[in-house]
């Protein structure tokens, strides 16, 4: 009779499956919240020095059209 009593006692607690689903949904919602916060806020951006992204110094080059010189042979 011991096995039959174990089966009956196990079937009297059908909450076990619902508890697992509830915990799974809770963990899923928590992970979804973390992903949303990383996408829409600066939580996913690592803290780095802004000078790392500064462009290298370039010599001062001015772009302009070449000067028109007077035609040769005509005063």
Contact map, one row per residue, 1 for C-alpha under 8 A:
111110000000000000000000000000000000000000000000000000000000000000000000000
111111000000000000000000000000000000000000000000000000000000000000000000000
111111100000000000000000000000000000000000000000000000000000000000000000000
111111110000000000000000000000000000000000000000000000000000000000000000000
111111111000000000000000000000000000000000000000000000000000000000000000000
011111111100000000000000000000000000000000000000000000000000000000000000000
001111111110000000000000000000000000000000000000000000000000000000000000000
000111111111000000000000000000000000000000000000000000000000000000000000000
000011111111100000000000000000000000000000000000000000000000000000000000000
000001111111110000000000000000000000000000000000000000000000000000000000000
000000111111110000000000000000000000000000000000000000000000000000000000000
000000011111110000000000000000000000000000000000000000000000000000000000000
000000001111111100000000000000000000000000000000000000000000000000000000000
000000000111111111000000000000000000000000000000000000000000000000000000000
000000000000111111100000000000000000000000000000000000000000000000000000000
000000000000111111110000000000000000000000000000000000000000000000000000000
000000000000011111111000000000000000000000000000000000000000000000000000000
000000000000011111111100000000000000000000000000000000000000000000000000000
000000000000001111111110000000000000000000000000000000000000000000000000000
000000000000000111111111000000000000000000000000000000000000000000000000000
000000000000000011111111100000000000000000000000000000000000000000000000000
000000000000000001111111110000000000000000000000000000000000000000000000000
000000000000000000111111111000000000000000000000000000000000000000000000000
000000000000000000011111111100000000000000000000000000000000000000000000000
000000000000000000001111111110000000000000000000000000000000000000000000000
000000000000000000000111111111000000000000000000000000000000000000000000000
000000000000000000000011111111100000000000000000000000000000000000000000000
000000000000000000000001111111110000000000000000000000000000000000000000000
000000000000000000000000111111111000000000000000000000000000000000000000000
000000000000000000000000011111111100000000000000000000000000000000000000000
000000000000000000000000001111111110000000000000000000000000000000000000000
000000000000000000000000000111111111000000000000000000000000000000000000000
000000000000000000000000000011111111100000000000000000000000000000000000000
000000000000000000000000000001111111110000000000000000000000000000000000000
000000000000000000000000000000111111111000000000000000000000000000000000000
000000000000000000000000000000011111111100000000000000000000000000000000000
000000000000000000000000000000001111111111100000000000000000000000000000000
000000000000000000000000000000000111111111110000000000000000000000000000000
000000000000000000000000000000000011111111110000000000000000000000000000000
000000000000000000000000000000000001111111000000000000000000000000000000000
000000000000000000000000000000000000111111110000000000000000000000000000000
000000000000000000000000000000000000111111111000000000000000000000000000000
000000000000000000000000000000000000111011111100000000000000000000000000000
000000000000000000000000000000000000011011111100000000000000000000000000000
000000000000000000000000000000000000000001111110000000000000000000000000000
000000000000000000000000000000000000000000111111000000000000000000000000000
000000000000000000000000000000000000000000001111100000000000000000000000000
000000000000000000000000000000000000000000000111110100000000000000000000000
000000000000000000000000000000000000000000000011111100000000000000000000000
000000000000000000000000000000000000000000000001111111000000000000000000000
000000000000000000000000000000000000000000000000111111000000000000000000000
000000000000000000000000000000000000000000000001111111000000000000000000000
000000000000000000000000000000000000000000000000011111100000000000000000000
000000000000000000000000000000000000000000000000011111110000000000000000000
000000000000000000000000000000000000000000000000000011111000000000000000000
000000000000000000000000000000000000000000000000000001111100000000000000000
000000000000000000000000000000000000000000000000000000111110000000000000000
000000000000000000000000000000000000000000000000000000011111000000000000000
000000000000000000000000000000000000000000000000000000001111100000000000000
000000000000000000000000000000000000000000000000000000000111110000000000000
000000000000000000000000000000000000000000000000000000000011111000000000000
000000000000000000000000000000000000000000000000000000000001111100000000000
000000000000000000000000000000000000000000000000000000000000111110000000000
000000000000000000000000000000000000000000000000000000000000011111000000000
000000000000000000000000000000000000000000000000000000000000001111100000000
000000000000000000000000000000000000000000000000000000000000000111110000000
000000000000000000000000000000000000000000000000000000000000000011111000000
000000000000000000000000000000000000000000000000000000000000000001111100000
000000000000000000000000000000000000000000000000000000000000000000111110000
000000000000000000000000000000000000000000000000000000000000000000011111010
000000000000000000000000000000000000000000000000000000000000000000001111110
000000000000000000000000000000000000000000000000000000000000000000000111110
000000000000000000000000000000000000000000000000000000000000000000000011111
000000000000000000000000000000000000000000000000000000000000000000000111111
000000000000000000000000000000000000000000000000000000000000000000000000111
